[in-house]
Amino acid sequence: MKQFIAPDIFKDSVIAVFTRKHPGADLDAISAMLKIKKEDIFMPMQEHTDTIHILHADRKPVIADAIITREQGVLLGIQVADCVPILMHESKRGVVSVVHAGWRGTAHALLQKTIRLMIREFTCRPENIQMAMGPSIKWCCYEVDSDVFKAVMKQTGEGDYYKEKEDKHCLDLATANKIQALTLGVSEDNIWISDECTYCYPDKYYSYRYAKKPFGRQGGFIGHCSRA
Ligand SMILES: [Zn+2]
């Protein structure tokens, strides 16, 4: 099994990959495999916030669930185990970003807030954004209670991102985030979504719901880095 998924939506100038269970978020292994120095990989401390960090030269640790940068030589990373890992590249401005979108992030429109900040801080344009969403839990396996459903729906509106199963709501967070991105003017042609559900493939992916405890994370990584 290949260890990296490389979405074909991005231009050559950027390194953009999703990992599976192995190497997961093992930075030594990722550094070796991508030939990028470990200290050039930057990952936030994720806490299901709607905090977005703009990374400049200073790489001190931060609590955030989205990171934006125009720095060269840094690989941004985000880690997940059912939530949606989102990678973005604004190819005209050379800006990259990562977003950790669980139901809370989706209900807080974290992806939209990140895109708006890319526009405001770096004059990015939605039509120049390429976006990829890695493996995450899908509606086949993601029943949520009505409070969660309502919170996501409030931000997302109507769309093809949920199903009713008996008296339960089943959510597809990747599709909800896609709808939020389309609303801001990102082109559907520029959005890549993995068709794999983390809960359906527990041999390949960490799934918090499947394991019922946190025991590991896979990741999404993007950046303008020269390989060592
Ligand atoms: Zn599934």
Boltz pocket constraint, residues with backbone or C-beta under 6 A from the ligand:
constraints:
  - pocket:
      binder: B
      contacts: [[A, 137], [A, 138], [A, 139], [A, 140], [A, 141], [A, 197], [A, 198], [A, 199], [A, 200]]
      max_distance: 6.0
